[in-house]
Amino acid sequence: TMLMMIGEFFCLIAFYATTSREDVQKVQDVPNHIFMVACVLDWTATTLVNFAYVFIAASVAQMTRGSIVIFTCLLSVTFLGRKQQPYHIAGVVLVFVGITLVSVSTFFDPAAAHGDHPARSGTAQMFGIGLCISAQVFQASMLVYEEKIMSQYDVPPLRVVGMEGFFGILIGGIVLCALNAFSVESTPAAIYQLTHSMPLLIAAVGSIFSIAFFNFAGVTVTQQASAVARSTIDVSRTILIWAVELAFGWNSFNVLQLMGFVVLATGTMLYNRLIVLPMLEPRGEAEALVIGLKKLGAGPAAKAADP
């Protein structure tokens, strides 16, 4: 979690490096304490997910994180007063079904059945899935909170991420001091492992920079394209993680898990209107969509008929 916060802090450095002094002065009036709330939510969510990796495969954790759509939908209605359209509700239902399939798939491990690797207990795997889903409650709360403050204050997204990283490092330092004092955690031991294992050090440094780049790229995609494009990339990330696990033999192919992912991805794309079904669209928009599709189909036909 601390590595993630360091990576996010790099976004603050990037903000000051790429922003003019006049633009920096414009955002100085924004109270800094508003970023701490988002930081605490993000810290809690990340810690729960990292803990879940002990019990479930990374691909399962990544798929389960799709439940953020459900909680974001509920919190948006409650705190932002946002009206959910039929395609939103249908997307949430599909996401729920997909997560259920992925959760059930953890009880059917083909590799464990053939003795390729030791099987985790069902209780441990359900505990891991529960941790991951609980994390999405905090993650969804952070997204809704960020949208709330960004609608009230004119704050560049890059500064929001960077300030969360700044407060995250401060909170992390305090937490680590307390955990070291009670012998729950050993920071000197972690530093020793990093300095005596080149693969671990490369992984840690790579994690910091990948998180910084991921957040910077995510903000850039949202600004230059749309949040829909960003959610599409997020679905692609799940495919990549699963493919890497299968390629290196860290996980085994599971048909039920594949079905769950397909349903989950379909629900996410339906929620973000990457898949548009006229029957689920608002009445006025549905009629406009049908008319547009008819015109689109009539265009080539008319050209073909024209001698």
Phi, psi and chi 1 to 4 in degrees:
 res  aa     phi    psi   chi1   chi2   chi3   chi4
   1 THR       -  -40.2  -54.7      -      -      -
   2 MET   -62.6  -39.0  178.8   64.3   86.7      -
   3 LEU   -61.8  -38.5  -65.5  178.6      -      -
   4 MET   -63.4  -42.0 -175.1 -161.0   73.4      -
   5 MET   -66.6  -36.1  -67.5  -58.7  171.8      -
   6 ILE   -63.9  -41.4  -65.7  173.8      -      -
   7 GLY   -62.5  -41.1      -      -      -      -
   8 GLU   -66.8  -34.7  -71.0 -171.0   -4.7      -
   9 PHE   -62.3  -31.5  177.3   70.3      -      -
  10 PHE   -61.0  -27.1  -78.1  166.3      -      -
  11 CYS   -65.6  -31.9  -69.2      -      -      -
  12 LEU   -68.2  -40.0 -173.2   62.2      -      -
  13 ILE   -61.9  -42.8  -61.3  175.0      -      -
  14 ALA   -63.9  -35.3      -      -      -      -
  15 PHE   -62.6  -49.0  166.7   73.6      -      -
  16 TYR   -70.0  -27.1  -76.5  108.2      -      -
  17 ALA   -77.0  -26.3      -      -      -      -
  18 THR  -110.4    3.4   58.4      -      -      -
  19 THR  -115.0  136.7  -53.0      -      -      -
  20 SER   -68.5  159.3   63.8      -      -      -
  21 ARG   -62.7  -35.3 -177.5  173.3  -61.0  179.3
  22 GLU   -65.2  -41.5  -67.7   76.2   12.2      -
  23 ASP   -69.6  -33.3  -69.1  -24.9      -      -
  24 VAL   -64.8  -40.2  170.4      -      -      -
  25 GLN   -63.9  -29.3  -70.0  -64.0  -32.0      -
  26 LYS   -67.6  -26.9  -68.0  178.4 -178.3  178.1
  27 VAL  -103.3    6.9  -62.2      -      -      -
  28 GLN   -71.6  -22.4  -68.9  -58.9  -41.4      -
  29 ASP   -77.6  -10.4  -64.8  -25.8      -      -
  30 VAL   -72.2  124.7  178.7      -      -      -
  31 PRO   -63.3  130.0   21.2  -31.5      -      -
  32 ASN   -70.3  -24.8  -70.4  -33.3      -      -
  33 HIS   -65.7  -19.5   68.8  -90.1      -      -
  34 ILE   -66.9  -24.0   65.0  174.2      -      -
  35 PHE   -78.3  -20.5  -56.4  111.3      -      -
  36 MET   -68.2  -35.7 -175.0  175.2  -69.6      -
  37 VAL   -62.1  -47.5  176.2      -      -      -
  38 ALA   -62.8  -36.2      -      -      -      -
  39 CYS   -63.8  -45.3  170.3      -      -      -
  40 VAL   -61.9  -42.2  171.5      -      -      -
  41 LEU   -63.7  -44.5  -66.3  170.8      -      -
  42 ASP   -65.6  -41.8 -165.4   14.3      -      -
  43 TRP   -60.9  -45.8  179.7  -81.5      -      -
  44 THR   -64.0  -45.2  -54.7      -      -      -
  45 ALA   -61.9  -45.0      -      -      -      -
  46 THR   -66.0  -40.3  -55.6      -      -      -
  47 THR   -63.5  -41.5  -58.0      -      -      -
  48 LEU   -64.4  -41.1  -70.4  173.6      -      -
  49 VAL   -66.2  -43.6  170.4      -      -      -
  50 ASN   -61.2  -36.9  -71.3  -23.1      -      -
  51 PHE   -66.9  -35.7 -170.8   23.9      -      -
  52 ALA   -65.6  -27.8      -      -      -      -
  53 TYR   -61.9  -20.1  -73.4  138.7      -      -
  54 VAL   -68.1  -27.8  177.4      -      -      -
  55 PHE  -109.0  -23.7  -55.6  100.4      -      -
  56 ILE  -133.6  160.5   56.0  177.7      -      -
  57 ALA   -68.9  154.8      -      -      -      -
  58 ALA   -61.3  -37.0      -      -      -      -
  59 SER   -66.1  -39.6   58.4      -      -      -
  60 VAL   -65.0  -42.5  174.9      -      -      -
  61 ALA   -61.6  -42.3      -      -      -      -
  62 GLN   -65.2  -41.1 -175.6   64.3   31.8      -
  63 MET   -66.9  -42.1  -66.8  179.3 -166.9      -
  64 THR   -63.0  -28.6  -51.2      -      -      -
  65 ARG   -65.2  -12.4  -67.9  175.3   72.6  173.9
  66 GLY   -64.7  -14.2      -      -      -      -
  67 SER   -65.3   -9.4   60.8      -      -      -
  68 ILE   -59.3  -28.0 -168.5  173.4      -      -
  69 VAL   -60.8  -41.4  172.7      -      -      -
  70 ILE   -63.4  -49.9  -60.3  173.7      -      -
  71 PHE   -72.0  -34.0  -59.6  116.5      -      -
  72 THR   -64.1  -40.0  -57.1      -      -      -
  73 CYS   -61.3  -48.6  175.6      -      -      -
  74 LEU   -64.6  -44.1  -65.0  174.2      -      -
  75 LEU   -71.1  -32.5  -67.6  172.6      -      -
  76 SER   -65.2  -38.7  -64.0      -      -      -
  77 VAL   -68.6  -41.2  172.3      -      -      -
  78 THR   -72.4  -46.6  -55.3      -      -      -
  79 PHE  -104.7  -23.2  -64.8  102.7      -      -
  80 LEU  -106.8   -7.5  -60.4  178.9      -      -
  81 GLY    65.6   28.0      -      -      -      -
  82 ARG   -83.3  133.2 -177.8  169.2  -62.4  157.4
  83 LYS   -82.3  131.6 -177.8  180.0  179.3 -178.1
  84 GLN   -96.4  126.4  -61.3  -61.5  -53.8      -
  85 GLN   -83.3  166.6  -58.4  -64.3  -19.9      -
  86 PRO   -54.6  -36.0  -28.7   35.8      -      -
  87 TYR   -70.0  -27.8   62.0   84.6      -      -
  88 HIS   -65.1  -48.0  -73.6  132.9      -      -
  89 ILE   -63.6  -43.2  -61.0  173.5      -      -
  90 ALA   -62.4  -40.3      -      -      -      -
  91 GLY   -63.1  -41.9      -      -      -      -
  92 VAL   -63.9  -40.9  166.9      -      -      -
  93 VAL   -62.4  -44.1  170.7      -      -      -
  94 LEU   -64.9  -39.7  -73.1  177.8      -      -
  95 VAL   -60.9  -42.9  166.6      -      -      -
  96 PHE   -61.7  -44.6  176.5   78.1      -      -
  97 VAL   -64.0  -42.7  172.8      -      -      -
  98 GLY   -61.8  -43.8      -      -      -      -
  99 ILE   -65.1  -36.2  -69.4  173.6      -      -
 100 THR   -62.5  -43.8  -58.5      -      -      -
 101 LEU   -63.8  -42.9  -69.2  173.9      -      -
 102 VAL   -63.0  -41.3  170.7      -      -      -
 103 SER   -63.3  -43.5  -59.0      -      -      -
 104 VAL   -66.3  -32.8  172.6      -      -      -
 105 SER   -63.6  -24.1   72.8      -      -      -
 106 THR   -66.7  -18.4   60.4      -      -      -
 107 PHE   -86.1   -6.8  -66.7   96.6      -      -
 108 PHE  -124.0   87.0  -57.8   94.7      -      -
 109 ASP  -103.8  105.8 -170.3  -12.1      -      -
 110 PRO   -59.2  -38.4  -22.4   33.0      -      -
 111 ALA   -65.8  -40.4      -      -      -      -
 112 ALA   -66.6  -34.6      -      -      -      -
 113 ALA   -65.7  -30.7      -      -      -      -
 114 HIS   -94.7    3.0  -68.7   85.3      -      -
 115 GLY    78.6   17.7      -      -      -      -
 116 ASP   -71.1  -34.1  -65.8  -23.3      -      -
 117 HIS  -153.0  153.8   60.8   71.4      -      -
 118 PRO   -62.6  139.2   21.4  -32.2      -      -
 119 ALA   -82.6  140.8      -      -      -      -
 120 ARG   -82.8  149.9  -62.4 -176.0  178.9   97.1
 121 SER   -69.0  150.8   68.5      -      -      -
 122 GLY   -61.5  -36.7      -      -      -      -
 123 THR   -63.1  -42.8  -56.6      -      -      -
 124 ALA   -64.3  -40.9      -      -      -      -
 125 GLN   -69.0  -39.4  -66.8 -171.6   81.1      -
 126 MET   -66.6  -34.3  -72.2  -52.6  -61.5      -
 127 PHE   -63.9  -42.3 -179.9   65.5      -      -
 128 GLY   -63.2  -42.8      -      -      -      -
 129 ILE   -64.6  -39.6  -68.8  172.9      -      -
 130 GLY   -61.7  -40.1      -      -      -      -
 131 LEU   -62.2  -43.5  -73.8  173.1      -      -
 132 CYS   -66.1  -41.8 -152.6      -      -      -
 133 ILE   -68.2  -39.8  -67.3  176.8      -      -
 134 SER   -61.0  -37.6  -60.7      -      -      -
 135 ALA   -61.1  -34.0      -      -      -      -
 136 GLN   -70.8  -22.3  -58.9  -39.2  -62.1      -
 137 VAL   -63.9  -44.3  176.9      -      -      -
 138 PHE   -70.1  -38.2  -68.4   95.9      -      -
 139 GLN   -66.2  -42.4 -162.4   74.0   41.4      -
 140 ALA   -65.0  -38.6      -      -      -      -
 141 SER   -61.5  -39.1  -59.4      -      -      -
 142 MET   -64.7  -42.7 -174.9 -161.5   72.8      -
 143 LEU   -63.4  -44.1  -66.0  178.4      -      -
 144 VAL   -66.1  -40.1  172.2      -      -      -
 145 TYR   -64.7  -42.2  177.6   78.0      -      -
 146 GLU   -62.6  -41.2  -76.9 -177.6  -17.4      -
 147 GLU   -64.3  -36.6 -176.6  172.7  -15.6      -
 148 LYS   -64.7  -48.2 -174.5   77.4  172.5  178.8
 149 ILE   -72.1  -30.9   63.9  173.9      -      -
 150 MET   -75.4  -18.7  -69.1 -176.9   71.7      -
 151 SER   -82.9  -21.1   64.3      -      -      -
 152 GLN   -93.9  -30.6  -64.6  175.8  -11.8      -
 153 TYR  -124.0  146.1  -58.2   97.7      -      -
 154 ASP   -88.5   85.3 -174.3   15.3      -      -
 155 VAL  -119.2  126.0 -171.6      -      -      -
 156 PRO   -60.5  136.0  -22.0   32.5      -      -
 157 PRO   -55.4  -34.2  -25.5   34.5      -      -
 158 LEU   -63.4  -35.9 -153.8   56.3      -      -
 159 ARG   -72.4  -35.4 -176.4  168.8 -174.8 -103.6
 160 VAL   -59.5  -49.1  173.9      -      -      -
 161 VAL   -63.8  -42.9  174.8      -      -      -
 162 GLY   -64.8  -40.4      -      -      -      -
 163 MET   -68.8  -33.8  -72.2  -58.9  -63.6      -
 164 GLU   -63.4  -39.1  -70.6  174.9    9.3      -
 165 GLY   -65.8  -38.5      -      -      -      -
 166 PHE   -61.6  -50.5  171.8   75.2      -      -
 167 PHE   -67.6  -31.3  -76.9  111.7      -      -
 168 GLY   -63.8  -38.3      -      -      -      -
 169 ILE   -66.4  -40.9  -67.6  174.6      -      -
 170 LEU   -63.6  -47.9  -65.6 -179.6      -      -
 171 ILE   -64.1  -41.2  -65.2  173.1      -      -
 172 GLY   -62.0  -39.7      -      -      -      -
 173 GLY   -61.8  -42.5      -      -      -      -
 174 ILE   -66.0  -44.0  -63.4  172.4      -      -
 175 VAL   -63.6  -42.7  171.7      -      -      -
 176 LEU   -65.1  -37.5  -76.9  176.8      -      -
 177 CYS   -61.6  -43.0  -72.8      -      -      -
 178 ALA   -66.9  -42.7      -      -      -      -
 179 LEU   -67.5  -35.4  -67.4  177.6      -      -
 180 ASN   -68.4  -36.6  -83.0  -89.8      -      -
 181 ALA   -64.6  -33.7      -      -      -      -
 182 PHE   -97.2   11.2  -70.8   97.7      -      -
 183 SER    59.9   25.6  -59.8      -      -      -
 184 VAL   -82.2  -34.9  176.5      -      -      -
 185 GLU  -129.8  154.4 -174.2   61.8   73.5      -
 186 SER  -132.2   97.2  176.5      -      -      -
 187 THR   -64.5  -40.9  -59.0      -      -      -
 188 PRO   -58.1  -37.4  -27.6   36.4      -      -
 189 ALA   -66.7  -38.7      -      -      -      -
 190 ALA   -65.1  -41.7      -      -      -      -
 191 ILE   -65.4  -39.0  -64.8  174.8      -      -
 192 TYR   -61.0  -44.3  177.9   84.7      -      -
 193 GLN   -62.5  -41.4  -69.7  176.8  -16.2      -
 194 LEU   -64.8  -40.0  -73.6  171.2      -      -
 195 THR   -80.5  -11.6   54.5      -      -      -
 196 HIS  -115.9    9.4  -72.0   74.9      -      -
 197 SER  -139.2  103.8  174.0      -      -      -
 198 MET   -62.2  -43.3 -174.7   56.5   65.8      -
 199 PRO   -59.2  -40.3  -24.9   35.1      -      -
 200 LEU   -66.9  -40.0 -176.7   60.2      -      -
 201 LEU   -64.7  -42.7 -179.9   61.4      -      -
 202 ILE   -63.4  -40.7  -67.0  174.2      -      -
 203 ALA   -63.9  -40.5      -      -      -      -
 204 ALA   -66.4  -47.5      -      -      -      -
 205 VAL   -65.1  -41.4  174.5      -      -      -
 206 GLY   -62.4  -37.2      -      -      -      -
 207 SER   -63.3  -42.2  175.6      -      -      -
 208 ILE   -60.5  -49.8  -68.6  173.6      -      -
 209 PHE   -72.0  -33.6  -77.2   98.2      -      -
 210 SER   -66.7  -37.9   66.8      -      -      -
 211 ILE   -66.6  -42.5  -71.6  170.3      -      -
 212 ALA   -61.2  -45.6      -      -      -      -
 213 PHE   -68.1  -39.9  179.2   75.9      -      -
 214 PHE   -60.6  -46.4  173.6   77.8      -      -
 215 ASN   -68.4  -40.1  -76.8  -77.8      -      -
 216 PHE   -64.6  -44.7  177.0   76.3      -      -
 217 ALA   -65.5  -39.3      -      -      -      -
 218 GLY   -61.6  -43.3      -      -      -      -
 219 VAL   -65.3  -41.1  170.5      -      -      -
 220 THR   -64.6  -42.8  -56.7      -      -      -
 221 VAL   -62.3  -42.2  168.8      -      -      -
 222 THR   -63.1  -40.0  -57.7      -      -      -
 223 GLN   -72.3  -45.5  -74.2 -178.7  -34.1      -
 224 GLN   -84.0  -30.6  -57.7  -61.6  -34.1      -
 225 ALA  -115.5  -91.9      -      -      -      -
 226 SER  -170.7  167.2   66.0      -      -      -
 227 ALA   -67.0  -26.5      -      -      -      -
 228 VAL   -63.9  -42.4  172.9      -      -      -
 229 ALA   -62.7  -38.3      -      -      -      -
 230 ARG   -65.7  -39.9 -173.8  173.3 -179.8  178.2
 231 SER   -67.5  -31.7   65.7      -      -      -
 232 THR   -64.8  -42.8  -51.4      -      -      -
 233 ILE   -62.5  -37.0  -64.7  173.6      -      -
 234 ASP   -63.7  -38.9 -139.1   30.6      -      -
 235 VAL   -64.3  -40.3  171.9      -      -      -
 236 SER   -62.7  -33.8  -56.1      -      -      -
 237 ARG   -62.1  -37.8 -179.4  175.4   60.2  164.1
 238 THR   -63.2  -42.5  -55.5      -      -      -
 239 ILE   -61.6  -43.6  -60.5  174.6      -      -
 240 LEU   -63.4  -44.3 -179.4   61.2      -      -
 241 ILE   -61.6  -44.9  -69.6  174.4      -      -
 242 TRP   -64.7  -41.0 -163.1   21.4      -      -
 243 ALA   -63.6  -41.0      -      -      -      -
 244 VAL   -65.1  -42.5  169.6      -      -      -
 245 GLU   -60.2  -43.1  -77.8 -168.0  -21.3      -
 246 LEU   -68.4  -39.7  -67.0  176.3      -      -
 247 ALA   -64.7  -38.1      -      -      -      -
 248 PHE   -92.5    1.7  -74.8   91.9      -      -
 249 GLY    74.4   19.8      -      -      -      -
 250 TRP   -82.4  -13.1  -61.9  -23.4      -      -
 251 ASN  -147.4  165.1 -161.3   -0.1      -      -
 252 SER  -116.9  149.3   53.2      -      -      -
 253 PHE   -65.7  134.8  179.8   76.8      -      -
 254 ASN  -135.6  116.7 -169.0  -45.7      -      -
 255 VAL   -60.8  -40.7  176.2      -      -      -
 256 LEU   -64.6  -36.5 -164.9   58.5      -      -
 257 GLN   -67.2  -38.6 -170.8  172.5  -27.6      -
 258 LEU   -63.5  -43.8  174.7   61.5      -      -
 259 MET   -61.1  -43.4  -67.9  171.6   56.7      -
 260 GLY   -61.7  -41.2      -      -      -      -
 261 PHE   -64.3  -42.8  169.4   72.4      -      -
 262 VAL   -61.0  -45.2  171.2      -      -      -
 263 VAL   -65.1  -41.9  175.0      -      -      -
 264 LEU   -63.3  -45.8  179.2   61.9      -      -
 265 ALA   -65.1  -39.4      -      -      -      -
 266 THR   -62.9  -43.3  -57.7      -      -      -
 267 GLY   -62.9  -40.9      -      -      -      -
 268 THR   -63.8  -44.7  -58.0      -      -      -
 269 MET   -68.7  -33.8  -69.9 -172.8  -72.9      -
 270 LEU   -68.0  -40.6 -174.5   62.0      -      -
 271 TYR   -63.3  -38.0 -175.0   89.6      -      -
 272 ASN   -91.8    7.4  -69.2  -62.0      -      -
 273 ARG    64.3   28.8  -59.2 -175.4   81.9 -179.1
 274 LEU   -77.5  -27.7  -68.7  172.9      -      -
 275 ILE  -111.7  121.9  -62.7  177.1      -      -
 276 VAL  -113.5  121.0  179.3      -      -      -
 277 LEU  -113.5  115.9  -61.0  177.4      -      -
 278 PRO   -53.1  -33.2  -26.7   35.0      -      -
 279 MET   -67.8  -20.5   66.6 -172.9   70.5      -
 280 LEU  -100.8   -4.0  -62.1  176.8      -      -
 281 GLU   -82.8  154.7  -66.0  -67.0  -46.9      -
 282 PRO   -55.8  149.5  -24.8   33.3      -      -
 283 ARG   -52.2  -50.6 -177.7  175.5  -61.8  -84.1
 284 GLY   -63.6  -42.8      -      -      -      -
 285 GLU   -70.0  -35.0  -65.0 -176.7   25.2      -
 286 ALA   -64.6  -42.9      -      -      -      -
 287 GLU   -63.9  -42.9  -66.8  175.2   -5.2      -
 288 ALA   -63.8  -36.6      -      -      -      -
 289 LEU   -66.9  -43.9  179.6   63.6      -      -
 290 VAL   -63.2  -42.5  171.3      -      -      -
 291 ILE   -62.9  -41.4  -66.6  174.7      -      -
 292 GLY   -63.8  -40.6      -      -      -      -
 293 LEU   -66.8  -37.0  -69.9  174.1      -      -
 294 LYS   -65.3  -41.7  -72.9 -178.3  177.6  179.0
 295 LYS   -65.2  -37.9  -72.1 -178.3  178.3 -179.9
 296 LEU   -65.2  -38.0 -174.1   62.9      -      -
 297 GLY   -75.7  -30.9      -      -      -      -
 298 ALA   -75.1  -25.5      -      -      -      -
 299 GLY   -60.2  -57.1      -      -      -      -
 300 PRO   -62.0  -35.8  -24.1   35.2      -      -
 301 ALA   -65.3  -39.8      -      -      -      -
 302 ALA   -66.5  -39.2      -      -      -      -
 303 LYS   -66.1  -37.3  -71.4 -177.3 -179.8  179.1
 304 ALA   -67.8  -34.2      -      -      -      -
 305 ALA   -77.8  -20.9      -      -      -      -
 306 ASP   -76.4  119.0 -169.7   11.1      -      -
 307 PRO   -70.2      -   23.6  -30.6      -      -
